[in-house]
Amino acid sequence: MSKLPGWLGQLGAELSRLGERLEERRVEADDEDDKAAREGSPATAGTEPGDGLAKGAAAVDHVPPPPAYAPSVAARPDPVAAIPWGMRVAAEAGWRLLVLAGTLWVLMRVISAVQLVVLAFVAALLVTAMLQPTVARLRRYGLPRGLATAVTAVLGFVIMGLVGWFVVWQVMDNIDTLSDKVRTGIEDLKNWLLDSPFHVTDQQINDVAKNLSDTVGTNTEAITSAGLQGVTVMVELLTGMLLAMFSTLFLLYDGKRIWHWVLKLVPAQARPGVAGAGPRAWRTLTAYVRGTVIVALIDAIFIGLGIYFLKVPMAVPLAVFIFLFAFIPLVGAVVSGALAVVVALVTEGVFTALMVLVVVLAVQQIEGHILQPFILGRAVRVHPLAVVLSVAAGGMIAGIGGAVVAVPLVAVTNTVVGYLRAYGQEESRRHSPPPHGSTALDVAPTPAPGSPPEGNGDRSDKEPVADAPKEP
């Protein structure tokens, strides 16, 4: 037992010397790795098994190049980079157009499902744009808002009802005389065709009349179903008129509050732009309705007077039809003018029809070149091609109602898009950093050619300049 402490001491000394030798070898291995790294060759030879961590790190950091006899393999390009730029742009625009087309298709399906409500509301907007200035004028005279709205609405609806009643009364009162004149006119037209240089025979005219009679006889069921459908259309028309009347009343009385409620549905970031575009769109719609009413009234008065002095029957109802059809740009004037010419042809003869055609063309030329540019001015700036296409598209989608509301819708859309574009550009300039350096020199104002340089006037450069008066 007395030898045990001495043996433990020798064991501890041996372990200490072994640890020192291991530490020395580790230091030598690290020095060799550093030397190999500086020379550019991996230190993989002559290392001890305990140097695994250092060897792994060196092997990862220094990958040997491939041998010279190895075949070169070209790297595959990125698929996005392999597609041409034009095709990528077309693809990006294509899927966005598909999303927009799908959105428009769903919107049109929804509108077609509630077409009666939409047309009634749009008609109410047009009537409100026509009557709202009267409400504002009565308010300035001191009438309360409710009383001014009631007076304007009652007077407007009464006047429109009296015009409709007058047209129906004139047609019913002159229907017998018109039918007699139509028979006489058809007989005169037949005699004129027989004596004309077109070599029309009596047998050909009788064949045409027989074909018309057979067509009417064979399509009696279709005509009856069309009459029943006409009854349904009349019911829908009355329903739409009631909806338009109620909508007009509420828009005249509470239009500003309705607009503020609509603004709350718009996202907060887009609300300032929409709030600025709304009044401008309303001014455009008001200017369009006012101008169209004035132009239609002038057309109806002058063409009606020409028809009256040419002794064409039902001159007043024809003038009212010309006034109503004037709300359909371009197409309405052609249809109403053709109707007046046809009535003159079958009742008074070819010469009177030609004179009516001259009157209609003269008035429409004055309207197109003088009245519309002067009355509408720059409030409604829509290209004639856009007018024709919008009327055609509106008529195909929603019939006569769609043709009536197509042009004001295009005019309002043009105003809104133009304002939002200008507003977006102004906002981008406002939030962009101010120019500095060479950019500031590029945008700095330069004197006009031939203007004297600054400081060469009567006052010296050192003389203080008084501040310009501020505008109120």
Number of C-alpha atoms within 10 A of each C-alpha: 4 6 7 8 10 9 11 11 10 11 11 11 12 12 11 12 11 12 12 12 12 13 12 12 16 16 12 13 20 17 12 18 20 15 14 15 15 10 10 10 15 21 21 17 8 8 18 12 8 12 14 12 10 15 21 12 10 19 15 10 11 14 10 10 6 9 7 7 6 7 8 8 6 6 6 7 8 8 7 9 9 9 10 9 11 9 10 13 10 11 12 11 11 12 11 12 12 11 11 12 12 12 12 12 12 12 12 14 12 11 15 14 11 11 18 18 16 16 21 23 21 19 22 24 21 20 23 26 23 19 21 22 15 17 24 16 12 18 16 11 10 9 15 13 15 14 14 22 26 16 14 20 23 12 13 15 13 12 12 12 12 12 14 13 12 15 19 12 13 15 17 12 12 12 14 11 13 19 13 12 17 18 13 16 20 16 13 18 17 17 13 14 16 15 12 10 8 8 9 15 12 12 9 10 14 12 11 11 12 12 12 11 11 11 11 13 11 10 11 11 11 11 13 11 12 12 12 12 12 12 12 12 12 12 12 13 14 12 15 20 18 13 19 23 20 13 20 27 20 14 22 26 20 14 15 11 11 12 14 11 11 12 17 10 9 13 10 10 8 11 14 14 18 18 15 14 20 17 13 16 21 16 16 25 24 24 21 23 21 19 22 21 17 16 22 21 18 16 24 25 17 16 28 27 16 20 27 16 10 16 14 25 21 21 22 21 20 25 27 22 20 26 26 17 22 24 21 24 19 16 17 21 22 17 16 22 23 16 15 25 24 17 23 27 22 23 26 20 19 18 11 20 23 14 16 26 19 14 20 24 16 13 17 20 12 12 18 13 10 11 20 16 15 12 17 19 13 11 19 23 15 16 9 11 9 14 21 17 13 22 26 16 15 19 18 12 15 18 13 16 18 22 25 24 21 24 24 24 16 18 21 24 15 16 23 21 13 12 19 17 12 12 17 12 11 12 12 11 11 10 8 9 8 9 12 10 7 9 10 11 11 11 10 10 8 8 10 8 6 6 7 10 9 9 11 9 9 6 10 11 11 7 8 8 9 6 6 6 6 5 4 3
